[in-house]
């Protein structure tokens, strides 16, 4: 039974990583919506949480309303400045390992 639970957890973690990678590859709203629908993200809470995972960082002063929070994160995602910070973080990790 424990082995089954561990396998489910690993599978869920793997699926989350694939979903995050797919969303990071999305470059416009149509591609973003395709990722949401492909991986079964249907409500504003789920979509907002995925965008927060993808963009990383800590988010402050987000609206309390689920739909408003999603719309704000969606606008930040589509604006794309998070991509620069993500690449810079990757470069810092590579340099640290040298």
BAKETOR-284879 format. One line per field, with one value per residue: residue number from 1; chain; y, x, z of N, C-alpha, C in turn. Coordinates in steps of 0.001 Angstrom, whole numbers. Layout:
i <- NUM/...
ch <- A/...
n.v <- Y/...
n.u <- X/...
n.w <- Z/...
ca.v <- Y/...
ca.u <- X/...
ca.w <- Z/...
c.v <- Y/...
c.u <- X/...
c.w <- Z/...
! end
This chain:
i <- 1/2/3/4/5/6/7/8/9/10/11/12/13/14/15/16/17/18/19/20/21/22/23/24/25/26/27/28/29/30/31/32/33/34/35/36/37/38/39/40/41/42/43/44/45/46/47/48/49/50/51/52/53/54/55/56/57/58/59/60/61/62/63/64/65/66/67/68/69/70/71/72/73/74/75/76/77/78/79/80/81/82/83/84/85/86/87/88/89/90/91/92/93/94/95/96/97/98
ch <- A/A/A/A/A/A/A/A/A/A/A/A/A/A/A/A/A/A/A/A/A/A/A/A/A/A/A/A/A/A/A/A/A/A/A/A/A/A/A/A/A/A/A/A/A/A/A/A/A/A/A/A/A/A/A/A/A/A/A/A/A/A/A/A/A/A/A/A/A/A/A/A/A/A/A/A/A/A/A/A/A/A/A/A/A/A/A/A/A/A/A/A/A/A/A/A/A/A
n.v <- -1202/1290/1573/1956/4435/6055/5800/7048/9656/10316/10177/12228/14423/14353/14864/17456/18786/18458/19868/22455/22901/22855/25099/27095/27146/28264/31043/32897/33960/32075/29717/29454/29007/26591/24881/24997/23734/21236/20021/20000/22230/24081/26047/29393/29453/27176/27784/30210/29343/27606/29442/30992/29069/28645/31165/31617/33055/35356/36523/39470/41477/40536/40341/39356/38110/35303/35182/37763/37640/35620/36910/39023/37646/36335/38488/39348/37082/36991/39389/38876/39486/37866/35786/36617/36854/34194/32934/34239/33305/30589/30781/31780/29577/27703/28969/28943/26282/25910
n.u <- 827/1908/3897/2378/1198/3490/4280/2094/2444/4946/4254/2325/3951/5687/3880/3116/5546/5817/3578/4234/6534/5383/3717/5631/6682/4676/3721/1781/-1650/-3429/-1864/-1374/-3987/-4434/-2664/-3825/-6334/-5515/-4239/-6223/-6936/-9363/-10632/-10385/-8785/-7072/-5755/-4474/-2739/-1082/134/1549/3412/4811/5925/7405/9025/7919/4702/3132/477/-1638/-4929/-7727/-9959/-10608/-10844/-9962/-7342/-6304/-6546/-4740/-2285/-2239/-1954/608/2074/1725/2928/5606/8080/8963/10273/12882/13965/13793/15598/17954/18236/18699/21188/22754/22706/24112/26617/27326/27883/30250
n.w <- 0/861/-1038/-3337/-2770/-2721/-5401/-6655/-5671/-6805/-9493/-9601/-8937/-11101/-13183/-12473/-12891/-15666/-16516/-15621/-17160/-19718/-19531/-19170/-21700/-23156/-25086/-25645/-25139/-26250/-26321/-23601/-22631/-23911/-22553/-19988/-20538/-21543/-19364/-17498/-15884/-14566/-13005/-11576/-9266/-9437/-11837/-11205/-9168/-10639/-12403/-10543/-9627/-12016/-12646/-10417/-7516/-4943/-4353/-3610/-2308/-3895/-5265/-3222/-4271/-6244/-9107/-9841/-8877/-10512/-13020/-12697/-12358/-14793/-16571/-15792/-16483/-19286/-19950/-19535/-18189/-16126/-17311/-17879/-15295/-14534/-16326/-15575/-12962/-13499/-14792/-12689/-10974/-12518/-12690/-10010/-9586/-10903
ca.v <- 0/2460/1671/2524/5857/6703/5863/8084/10941/10559/10444/13561/15388/14355/15548/18882/19293/18524/20972/23700/23053/23207/26486/27970/27219/29038/32409/33806/33549/30836/28608/29342/28358/25204/24152/24862/22738/19931/19433/19968/23375/24619/27213/30486/29118/26259/28492/31171/28593/27150/30595/31339/28076/28847/32412/31617/34276/35601/37508/40241/42376/39969/40461/38219/37472/34299/35573/38944/37178/34929/37896/39765/36741/36104/39668/39309/35993/37392/40489/38113/39856/36762/34903/37109/36477/32736/32625/34740/32359/29390/31096/31868/28212/27088/29603/28508/24921/25872
ca.u <- 0/2781/4563/1387/1076/4722/4208/1129/3068/5970/3545/1733/5043/6136/2862/3212/6742/5504/2626/4991/7379/4504/3279/6789/6869/3576/4153/646/-2842/-3973/-1043/-1617/-5293/-4275/-2055/-4859/-7333/-4865/-3917/-7415/-7090/-10657/-11128/-9434/-7845/-6079/-4980/-3619/-1679/-127/919/2488/4483/5587/6681/8278/9020/6866/3740/2509/-609/-2553/-6323/-8298/-10909/-9913/-10809/-9093/-5962/-5930/-6383/-3502/-1175/-2274/-1363/2053/2625/1742/3886/6811/9316/9369/11163/14247/14376/13953/16858/19040/18356/19339/22599/23412/22895/25193/27871/27610/28401/31566
ca.w <- 0/928/-2328/-4244/-2434/-3187/-6862/-7006/-5384/-7819/-10737/-9500/-8997/-12491/-13976/-12184/-13582/-17097/-16681/-15460/-18348/-20840/-19369/-19419/-23145/-23747/-25381/-25814/-24392/-26815/-25857/-22169/-22481/-24354/-21432/-18957/-20916/-21708/-18066/-16658/-14981/-14984/-12266/-11380/-8191/-9991/-12858/-10512/-8488/-11656/-12866/-9481/-9681/-13239/-12605/-9250/-6729/-3962/-4827/-2547/-2701/-4885/-4834/-2496/-5169/-7052/-10522/-9963/-8675/-11747/-14091/-12446/-12654/-16244/-17202/-15521/-17289/-20690/-20108/-19770/-17504/-15267/-18075/-17692/-13937/-14535/-17016/-14740/-11855/-14029/-15020/-11390/-10476/-13278/-12267/-8641/-9652/-11574
c.v <- 1258/2672/2304/4021/6620/6837/6925/9462/11280/10890/11844/14645/15493/15087/17052/19495/19429/19688/22313/23946/23454/24657/27451/28143/28045/30492/33392/33224/32254/29618/28379/28617/26897/24350/23951/23736/21338/19235/19556/21088/24130/25855/28206/30170/28240/26972/29485/30469/28095/28309/31043/30364/28353/30078/32497/32904/34342/36718/38165/41094/41838/40126/39194/37430/36548/34714/36782/38559/36466/35928/38694/38903/36437/37282/39693/38228/36423/38542/39933/38477/38750/35842/35318/36690/34973/32340/33081/33807/31080/29617/31193/30492/27494/27645/29163/27125/24834/25951
c.u <- 865/3497/3645/1238/2301/4702/3230/1738/4112/5318/2935/2802/5568/5164/2907/4419/6502/4566/3348/5872/6554/4062/4438/7042/5789/4002/3012/-571/-3447/-3194/-1233/-2944/-5243/-3674/-3077/-5835/-6724/-4638/-5053/-7541/-8336/-11108/-10002/-8395/-6719/-5165/-4010/-2459/-632/738/1926/3657/5403/6475/7608/8140/7872/5982/3063/1395/-1463/-3977/-6804/-9272/-10157/-9772/-9900/-7623/-5459/-5670/-5084/-2276/-1094/-1630/153/2724/2775/2703/5293/8085/9834/10341/12620/14772/14619/15275/18052/19285/19049/20831/23376/23660/24005/26533/28284/28268/29772/32703
c.w <- 0/-397/-3364/-4008/-2915/-4696/-7332/-6783/-6445/-9148/-10720/-9594/-10427/-13394/-13738/-12894/-15085/-17376/-16583/-16676/-19565/-20740/-19608/-20912/-23838/-23918/-25580/-25109/-24934/-26339/-24357/-21922/-22916/-23238/-20329/-19313/-21037/-20368/-17054/-15637/-15408/-14228/-11989/-10306/-8727/-10987/-12211/-9818/-9478/-12132/-11810/-9469/-10862/-13135/-11405/-8454/-5741/-4494/-3637/-3137/-3848/-4367/-4132/-3373/-6132/-8516/-10740/-9808/-9937/-12866/-13927/-12788/-14146/-16984/-16997/-16358/-18739/-20948/-20266/-19041/-16587/-15993/-17909/-16324/-13850/-15183/-16198/-13559/-12308/-14257/-13709/-10809/-11213/-12845/-10869/-8640/-10315/-10599
! end
